[in-house]
Amino acid sequence: MGEYVEALKANDLKDGELRRLTLHGRTLLVARVGGRFYSADDRCPHMGGSLARGQLNGTVVTCPRHRSRFDLSDGRVVEWTDWTGWKVRLAKTLRPPRAIVTHPVKVEDGRVWVEL
């Protein structure tokens, strides 16, 4: 169990918005969906794209680089990039589907805290 670190004020993030933050040397994203807050590592496990620069649809974030999609509520892969038809040598360098690392979030006194 890690420590909770203050990330931002709850009013700083609109519903449906993603934000990239660096907390204690870690780059994270924080999202607000339906009044709830979610956090995950900002790096896509596919090819390292910044998920905070992606699109948010409900709790699902789409990587802007190769369109892999992840659920921020639990980190699971919703859709992995399909590389069918690519050359075999390129396919060997690509990573298999992997979930993103999510972080527990709590809101207290109008402030959002993320567990690291």
Buried (B, 14 or more C-beta within 10 A) or exposed (E): EEEBBEBBEBEBBEEEEBBEBEBEEBBBBBBBBEEEBBBBBBBBBBBEBBBBBBEBEEBBBBBBBBBBBBBBBEBBBEEBBEEEEEEEEEEEEEEEEBEBBBBEBEBEEEBBBBBB
